[in-house]
Amino acid sequence: MSPDPSNTPHTSKSAASDPALAELERLRASIDNIDAALIHMLAERFRCTQEVGKLKARAHLPPADPSRETRQIERLRQLARDAHLDPDFAEKFLAFVIREVIRHHEAIAADARRTSKG
């Protein structure tokens, strides 16, 4: 099996002989770990929001909650500012996640309606 070209420096120098390449490999390993953590955290978040969707469907609550979304966006923007992350980027990210959650909640509600009719 050949090495992953995305992790291989584009030079013939080895990381052991070039401190810059060694640092690049160290940083990329950290990025890979962070990416893995993000994926696991998103998976856990969506597991929780799926449960929220089921609860909303049983209680006949709407899939979207605009007032909560507004509060969450402002909360996330503040967290971003505190973390020195662009709040606009954080808001776009959360808006994407919220759209996906609402889509899931709508599907859960539609499925619950079909099941209760059948």
C-alpha positions, -999 to +999 in steps of 0.1 A: +000+000+000+015+034-010+016+063+015-012+089+014+001+116-010-017+143+010+005+136+040+037+133+020+059+164+016+065+175-020+102+174-016+128+147-014+141+158+021+129+137+050+111+152+079+139+140+102+165+161+083+143+192+078+128+209+109+102+227+088+089+194+074+089+179+109+069+209+121+045+206+092+039+169+099+033+177+136+008+204+128-009+182+102-012+154+128-028+179+152-052+191+124-062+155+117-069+149+154-090+180+156-109+170+124-117+136+140-129+152+172-151+176+152-167+147+133-173+128+166-188+159+182-211+166+152-222+130+153-231+133+190-248+166+184-270+151+157-278+121+179-291+146+204-310+166+179-326+134+165-340+128+199-353+164+201-369+158+167-387+127+180-398+145+211-411+174+190-430+151+167-447+133+196-456+166+212-468+180+179-443+209+182-429+226+151-396+214+137-381+249+139-378+272+169-368+306+155-364+322+190-340+295+201-321+297+168-317+335+173-304+329+209-280+302+197-266+323+169-259+352+193-244+328+219-222+312+192-211+346+179-200+355+214-182+322+219-164+329+186-154+364+196-141+350+229-121+324+210-108+349+184-127+332+156-146+352+130-182+354+143-195+356+108-179+322+100-193+308+132-227+320+124-226+305+089-214+272+103-243+272+129-268+282+102-257+253+081-261+229+111-295+244+120-308+239+085-297+203+086-313+197+120-346+213+108-346+191+077-342+161+100-370+173+123-393+178+093-386+143+081-392+128+116-425+147+119-436+136+084-427+100+093-447+103+126-477+116+107-475+088+082-472+062+109-501+076+129-524+075+099-515+040+089 
